[in-house]
Amino acid sequence: MRLLIAEDDRALAMFLTRGMESDGHRVRCASNGAEAVEAFREDMPDLTILDLNLPVMDGEQALAAMRLLDLQLPVLVLTGRQEVETRIRCLDLGADDLMVKPFSLHELRARSRALLRRKREAKLTLRVGDLELDRLDHTARRAGELIPLTNKEFALIEHLMLHRGQCISRVELLDAVWNMEPAQTTNIVDVYVNYLRRKLKDPPPGFLLRTVRGHGYLVPSEAELHLPLPPQVLGQVISGSVRDRTVNGTLESI
């Protein structure tokens, strides 16, 4: 799941990030309220953990701005303030839960899981063919058989399944899964795709995980799932689903 942590205390932000990443979540951090609102607008995270004592724009203002963008995405507020009035204001502004500092990381993780379970529109379970991904428990099964995946392997197949039917370039996968700049030369995406194919027993050209030659990778839509195509055809536009991306007016070659 994608999480946003808005916290200006760098040590606490790192502590929270490590704790949530240990559960397999992908975390983006913001150090002030304005940055948090912009990150919320760009990512529409599955859960936001929001500190009230933020610079530039305080947490209450940031919460109000987030609720103008989306009313459903869960927000958990962290505060060192003890007054009941603060809690009431935050709940009235649209906070889904509130924890007072100091707090237990174990309790925070448990409350986060509860909020994610209650989220109305959450895609907590992703399915393609006989492959099932539980985004909350961070487990993968194929034909009912548990498949052990590392955090990066899970994040890679999760991203592709969330964008099912779309070709995702290596550049986008490097950014979304590894937080790496596209300028960094690496074949890590291809390496992890091969890891996944072995574990999923899905050899090239792939039934569940397909290569789009010259573009990237995709998990096919339901309509395309039972129409396996040869690699030379996959290198062309597939039913209009291949997304060509341009950088400075130039088509990426990946």
Secondary structure as the mmCIF struct_conf table of DSSP 4:
data_model
#
loop_
_struct_conf.conf_type_id
_struct_conf.id
_struct_conf.beg_label_comp_id
_struct_conf.beg_label_asym_id
_struct_conf.beg_label_seq_id
_struct_conf.end_label_comp_id
_struct_conf.end_label_asym_id
_struct_conf.end_label_seq_id
STRN STRN1 ARG A 2 ALA A 6
BEND BEND1 ASP A 8 ASP A 8
HELX_RH_AL_P HELX_RH_AL_P1 ARG A 10 GLU A 21
TURN_TY1_P TURN_TY1_P1 SER A 22 GLY A 24
STRN STRN2 ARG A 26 ALA A 30
BEND BEND2 SER A 31 ASN A 32
HELX_RH_AL_P HELX_RH_AL_P2 GLY A 33 ASP A 43
BEND BEND3 ASP A 46 ASP A 46
STRN STRN3 LEU A 47 ASP A 51
BEND BEND4 LEU A 52 LEU A 52
BEND BEND5 PRO A 55 MET A 57
HELX_RH_AL_P HELX_RH_AL_P3 GLY A 59 LEU A 69
BEND BEND6 LEU A 71 LEU A 73
STRN STRN4 VAL A 75 THR A 79
HELX_RH_AL_P HELX_RH_AL_P4 VAL A 84 LEU A 93
TURN_TY1_P TURN_TY1_P2 GLY A 94 GLY A 94
BEND BEND7 ASP A 96 ASP A 96
STRN STRN5 ASP A 97 VAL A 100
BEND BEND8 LYS A 101 PRO A 102
HELX_RH_AL_P HELX_RH_AL_P5 LEU A 105 ARG A 118
TURN_TY1_P TURN_TY1_P3 ARG A 120 GLU A 121
STRN STRN6 THR A 125 VAL A 128
TURN_TY1_P TURN_TY1_P4 GLY A 129 ASP A 130
STRN STRN7 LEU A 131 ASP A 134
TURN_TY1_P TURN_TY1_P5 ARG A 135 HIS A 138
STRN STRN8 THR A 139 ARG A 142
TURN_TY1_P TURN_TY1_P6 ALA A 143 GLY A 144
STRN STRN9 GLU A 145 ILE A 147
HELX_RH_AL_P HELX_RH_AL_P6 ASN A 151 LEU A 162
TURN_TY1_P TURN_TY1_P7 HIS A 163 GLY A 165
BEND BEND9 GLN A 166 GLN A 166
STRN STRN10 ILE A 168 SER A 169
HELX_RH_AL_P HELX_RH_AL_P7 ARG A 170 TRP A 178
TURN_TY1_P TURN_TY1_P8 PRO A 182 ALA A 183
BEND BEND10 GLN A 184 GLN A 184
HELX_RH_AL_P HELX_RH_AL_P8 ILE A 188 LEU A 200
TURN_TY1_P TURN_TY1_P9 LYS A 201 LYS A 201
TURN_TY1_P TURN_TY1_P10 PRO A 204 PRO A 205
BEND BEND11 PHE A 207 LEU A 209
STRN STRN11 ARG A 210 VAL A 212
TURN_TY1_P TURN_TY1_P11 ARG A 213 HIS A 215
STRN STRN12 GLY A 216 LEU A 218
HELX_LH_PP_P HELX_LH_PP_P1 VAL A 219 SER A 221
HELX_RH_AL_P HELX_RH_AL_P9 GLU A 222 LEU A 225
TURN_TY1_P TURN_TY1_P12 HIS A 226 HIS A 226
HELX_RH_AL_P HELX_RH_AL_P10 PRO A 231 LEU A 234
TURN_TY1_P TURN_TY1_P13 GLY A 235 GLY A 235
BEND BEND12 GLN A 236 GLN A 236
TURN_TY1_P TURN_TY1_P14 SER A 239 GLY A 240
STRN STRN13 THR A 246 VAL A 247
TURN_TY1_P TURN_TY1_P15 ASN A 248 GLY A 249
STRN STRN14 THR A 250 LEU A 251
#
